[in-house]
Amino acid sequence: MKLKELVSRLNVLEVKGDLEHNINGVQIDSRQIGEGHLFIAVRGTVADGHNYIGKALELGAVAVLCEEIPAEVKEGVTYVRVENTEQVVGQVATTFYGNPTSKLKLVGVTGTNGKTTIATVLYEMFRYMGHKAGLLSTVCNYIDGEAIPTEHTTPDPITLNALLAQMVEAGCEYAFMEVSSHSIVQNRIGGLTFAGGLFTNITRDHLDYHKTFENYIKAKKLFFDNLPKEAFAITNADDKNGMVMVQNTKAQVKTYSVQSPADFKAKIIECHFEGMYLNINGKEVGVQFIGKFNVSNLLAVYGAAIMLGKNEQEVLVALSAMKPVNGRFEALRSPSGYTAIVDYAHTPDALENVLNAIHGVLEGKGEVITVCGAGGNRDKGKRPLMAREAVKQSDRVIITSDNPRFEEPQDIINDMLAGLDEEQMKKVIAIVDRRQAIKTACMMAKTGDVILIAGKGHEDYQDVKGVKHHFDDKEEVRACFS
């Protein structure tokens, strides 16, 4: 593609060099540059791409998109200056990859909790209905049935457009993606056209990045503000910020609720550890999911499928066939009669939801033992809240390591324990070693009890001092069973 085509949609402030260059690759990471590529110098949160222009040219870049043209320019290289490169990466990537979202229906899911479940179930449902579909999620990306490992909830704009272009090439009609608050603020989804957007809920998270809860809300809302009028916006009417999200959207607004009147409404008829019977918009359906929070997730899935033109009965049949997502309220039954639940819950709200779901099934007929920790180098303010939530709804709590990253595990545990009073501490023990913590919980459990192992879910590693060591909560539980 000619460089002039790539920058034709941008507000270009200055050009030095020839816009007739043929560009055969676009990169924001200088290490990925190849011969004939365009390097986009982005001022990131960790590094400034302008410092790597020289490296990109050494590796074969023939053009540079930047906010500042270097004092020394290289002959034969074209420099294009714009005001903000971060804001235009998405547009350039979309143009380079042939505007993939104009050729498939892309639905984005944003919120604090539930994104992975909703996006994954939609992907599985549409494939179950016979469509080719793609998925971009925290757990894994999929191009129809092909798994592509993932590092971020929402990839950078170039990776994102490359994956979407591969989906189009593979014949996908639909794509479902998790949209993180970071990606909205950092314009990673710039240039994409969404057929619809879903809002799950919003509770305290990522304040290490956004600084205030208000900023976090604004980040999520921006996604809906930017939806086109042809799109749909489905919001959770049970969340106090649900209607705030869609107050300025141009998209067609629909609501879902388990508590009040809404376009998509449900109530639980019956609940056990194998699943639930629900009434959705007046029709009964059995599902393999557990908990009120999952009723909300399934309502969002149901609503999106209806808005994408699917028949109500077909959607209900497909919902009944869907299985829980890896590491999201996965129930493992021990030979000695207790149940272990492995869940990704890593916020106070998510922990509350999962524990509520457990109590909804137990109905006071067994004890709850919770194993949880908190991630290192993340929002410290939620640590004491996590401990308090665990203690409030558990008979015993074991505070342990999650992903300590570059912090000392004991320091994180101490931050959690600081949120508890003397009476609450009587329920709690602290075990730094996560394997030992899980083993201890299994030793404590009696027939009919439930152990909740929270925080890591699908993750099969522990991040310690920058190194990912293999660790899988489900493997550890099964080892205890045997």
N, C-alpha and C positions, 0 to 999 in steps of 0.2 A: 504494500500500500504506500502511496506517495505521502510524504510528510505533510504536504499542504492539505491533503484530505483529513489527516489525523487531527490537525489543529484548526480546521475550518470552523468548528462550532465554538471555539474559544475566543475570549476577549484578549487578543494578543497585543502586548504593549510594545514589543521590540523584536526584530529578527536580525540576526547576523549570520549570513550564509545563504545557502541554496535550499529552497523549500521543495525542490524536485527530487530530493533523495528518496530512494526506495527503502522503506522500513520493513524489516521482516521479523521484528520482535519488539516488545515494549516491556520495560522493567523499572521497578523502583528500588530493587536490591542490586547494587553494583556487582555483587558476586555472581549474579545470574546472567550478566551481560554476555552476548555473543556478537559475532560479526554482523554489522548492518542493523543493530538495535537502536532504539530510542531510549535514552536514560532519563527518567523523571526524578529530579532532585526534590525530595519532600523533607520538610522540617518536622521530624517525628518527635515523639515524647522522649525517646532515648538518644537518638542520633540525628544529625542534620545531613541529609543527602547531598547538600552542596559540597561537603567535605570529601565526597567520594567521586566527584566528577572526573578527576584525573584518572582514578582507578578504572572507571567505566570506559573512558577513552582508550586506555591501554588494552582493554579486553575486546575492543572492536566497535564501540558505540560510534555512530556517524552523526547523531543529533542529540541535543540536550534540551529538555524543557525545564526551566528554572525560574526562580524569583529574582536572581541576581546573576548577570552574565559575568564570568570570571574576568579579571583584569587581563590575563593572558589567554587569548583564544587560539585554538589549534586550527591550522589550515585544513580545509576540506570538511570541517565539522560545522554543522549548523546549530546555532543557539537561539532558542525561542523563549522570550521572557513573558511571564504572566504574573498577575498580582499574587495568587495563592495556588501553588501546585497541588496541595492536598485536596482542594475543592474541585480540581479538574481531572484528576487521575481517572475517576470513574467514567467520565465522558470520553476520554481518550481510549480507555480500555474497551468500552462499549463499541466505539467506532471501529477499532482495530479488529475486534472479534465479530463484526457484522451484526451488531445489535441483537444478540440472542434472545433477549426478553420480548422482542416483537414477534418471535416465532413460537413461543410457548407461553402458557399461563403460569405466572410466578406468584405464589402466595407467601407473604412474610408473617412470622409469628414473633411478637415481642412481649416482654413482661419479665418479672423477676423469676417466677416459678412456672413450670408447665410447658415451656417452649419446646423442649426435646420431645416430650410425650406427644404433644399436638402435631408437630411437624412430622414426626416419624409415623404416627398412626395414619395421618393423611396420605403419606407416601405409600405405606403398606396397603391402605384401603384402595387407592386408585389403581395400584398394580393388581390387587385382588379383583377389581372390576374389569381388568383386561387392558388397562392403559399402560403405556410406557411412561415412567415418571422418574424424576431426580430428587435427591434429598441433600441439603446442606445443613449439617447439625453438629452439636458438641461431640457426639459419640463417634460418628463416621459420616463421610459423604458418600453418596451412591449415584452412579449414572446407570439408571435402570437397575439391573441386578449386580453391577460391578462396584465393589467397595473401594473407596479412595480414602486412605487415612487422613485425619484432620488434626490440626494443632490449635485452631481458634474456633470459637462459636461461629463467627462470621469472618471468612478469609479476607485478605486485602483485595482491592478492586480488580487487579489484574488476574490473580488466581481465580477469583469469583467469576469473572467474565469468561476465562478460559474453560472453567468447569461447565458453565452454562452453555457455551458453544459446543462442548463435547456432548452435552445432553441433547442439544438440537440435532447434532450429527447422528446420534444414536436413535433418533426418532422419538424422543420424549415429547409428550404433549403438555405435561405439567411439571412444575418444580416447586418444592416446598422448602422453605429455609427459616432457620432461627435468625432473628435480627437482634444483635446485642446493642446495648446502649452505647458502648464504645464505638461500634461500627457506624452508628447514626451520626454521632458527633464528629467522627473522623472522616466522614464522607465516603466510607467504604462501599456504600450502596448507591452512590451518586451515579446517574446515568441509567440505572435499571428502571424498567417499567413494571410495576406491580399490578396484578389483576385483583389482588385483595390483601388486606392486612387484618391480623387478629391480635387483640390485647388480652392477656391472661390476668394479670394482677400486678400490683407494685408494692413492695415492702423494702425495708432497709437492705441495701446491698451496694457494693462497688463505691462506697463513699471515700475510699482511698483515692479513687480517680475523680469522681464528680464533686467531692468536697461537701456538698449539701444535698439533702433529700430533694429540695426544690429543683436543683440542677438536674438530678437524676430523672425526675418527673418530666422536666422540659425536654430532655434527650429523647425519652420514649415518645412524647407527644409530637415531636418534630417528624417522626416517621409518618404519622397519620396526617399531619398538616400538608405533607408533600405528596400524598396519594392523589392520582388523577380522578376526575369526576366519573370516569367510566368504571372505576374500581369499586369494591365493597370494603367496608370497615366494620368488623364485628367486635363488639366490646363486652366485657364482663360487667353486667349491671350490679353484681354483688360487691364489686370493689368500689370503695368510696371515690377513687379517681377514674373509674371506668368511663363516665360521661365527659370528664375533663379531657381525656385523650382525644375524643372525636368532636369537640366543640368547634374546631376551626377546619375540619376536613371537608374537602369537596366531594369525597366518595359517598356512596350510598351507605347509611348507617343502619346496622342491625344489632340487636342485643341478645345476650343469653343470661340465664339466671337459674339458680336452684332455690331462690328465696322469694322472688317477687315477679310480677307480670313481665314478660319479655317475649321477643320473637321466637326464641328457642328456649324451651323450659323443660326441666326434669325434676323428678323426685325419686328417692330410693324406696322401693317396695320391700326389698329383702337384701341382706348383706352377710357374707361369710368369707373365709380366707380364699375360697376358690373363685369368688366373683360376686356380682350383684344382679338383682332384677330391678330394672328402671322403668319408669313411665316417661317417655320423651314425647312431648307435644301430643299427649293423649294415646300413644301407642306403647305397648309393653315390649321390652327387649331384655334378654339376658346378656351380660357382658363379663369378660374375664378380668375386670379391673376392680379395685377395692378403694373405698373412701370417697367422701364428699368432694375432695379436691379433684379426684379423677372424674367425678360426674361433670364438674365444670369443664375439665379438659375434653371430655367426650362430646359435650354440648358444642364446644368451639369447633371440633372436628365435624360434627353433624351440620352445624350452621354453614361452615365453609363449603362442604360438599353440596348442600342445597343451593348455595349461591353460585356454585360452579355449574349448576344446571342438572344435578343428579336427582333421580326419583327418590322420594322419601322412603318407600319400602325397600328399595335397593340399598340405600344407605344403612338402614337398620339391620338388614341381613349381613352386610359387610361388617358393621360395628360388632355384631355378635361373634364374628370370626377372628377379630383382632386380639393380639396378645400384648401384655405389658412390655414396655421398652426395657432393654438391658439395664439393670441397676436402678430401676424405678419401681419401688415397692415390690421387689421380688421376694416371694415367700418360699422358704426352704423348710421342709418338715423333717424333724429329727426322728430317728428310730425310737427314741425314748419318749416321744409324744409332745415335745415343745416345738414352737415355730420360731425360725429366725427370719427377720425381714431385713433385706439389704436395700438401702435407699440413698440417693444422692443428696438428700436434704442437708443443706449447708448454710441456711439462713434461719433465724428464729421462727419466721412464719412457716417455712417449709417443714421444720421440725414439729411445730404445732399441728399442722395439717396431717402429717403422717401419724403422730401419736393419737390424734382425734379418730383417725380411721381405724387404728388398732383397737381403741376402746369401743368403737362402734360395733366391732365384731365380737370382742371378748365379753362385753356387757358384765364386767365385774367378776367373771368366772376364772380368771387367772391373773398372774402378776406380770408387770412390764419391766424389763431390764433394758436400759438404754446405754449404748456405747457411742460416744461422740467426742469430737474434738473441734478444732477450728484451724483454718489455713494460716500459714505464716505469710508475712509481708502483704497482708490484706487488711481491710477495715477492722481495727482493733475494737471499735465501739460495740460491735455485735457479739463479742466473745462472752461477756457476762450475761448478755441477753439469751444466748444459746444455752448456757448452763442453767439459767433460771427456768427456761421453757422445758428443758429435759427433766429437771427435778419436779416441776409442777405436775407433770403427767406420768411420772414413772415411780415404781416402788423402789428400784435401785438404779443408780447412775454410775457408770464408769467413764471418767474423763480421760481421754488419751490423745495420742498424736494423730493428726490428719496428714496434710502435706506441710511440714514445718518450713520448707524452702530454706531461706537463709537466717531464720530465727532459731533460738534454742527451744526445743519442744517443751521443756519445763516452764519456760517464761510464758508461753502461750497458755499452758494449763493453769498457771498462777493467775493470768488475766481472767480466765473463765471462772475460777474459784472465787475471785474477788467479788463476784456478783451474788454470792450466796451468804445467808446469815447462818448463825450457829445451828439452828434447828434444821435448816436445809442440808447442812454439811453432814448430818447424821446418815443421810441416804447415799452419800457420795464416797467413792474411792477414786484415787488418781493412779493410773498405771501408764507410764510413758510409752512402753513398748506396745504397739497396737495389736500385734499377734497375741501377746500375753493377755491383753485386755479382753479380746474376743474369747480366748480360751477360758478366762475367769468367768465371763458371762455365761458361757455354756455349762460350766461346772455348777453355777448357781441355779440354773433353770430347772424347774420341775415340770412334770406332765401338765399340759394346759397353759403353761406360761408362754410369753412372747419376748424374744430379744430383738430390739431394734438396733441395727448397726448402721449408723448414719454418717453422711459426709462425703463418701467416695463413690458409692454406687458402681457405675460402669468402669471406673478407673482401675487399671491393673498395675499401678505403680505407686510408690511414695516418693515425693520430690524432697530430697534432703541435700542441702548445700549445693544446689545446681545439678545434682545427679538423680536420675529417675531409677529407683530400685524396684524390681518386680515385687508387687504386693497386690493381692486380689482378695477382697473381703469374703467373696463367695467360696474361694478355694480354702480359706482359713476356716470358715464355718464347716465345710464338708469334711475337712481334716479332723475337726473336733467331733463330728458325728461318728466318724469311724474309729 
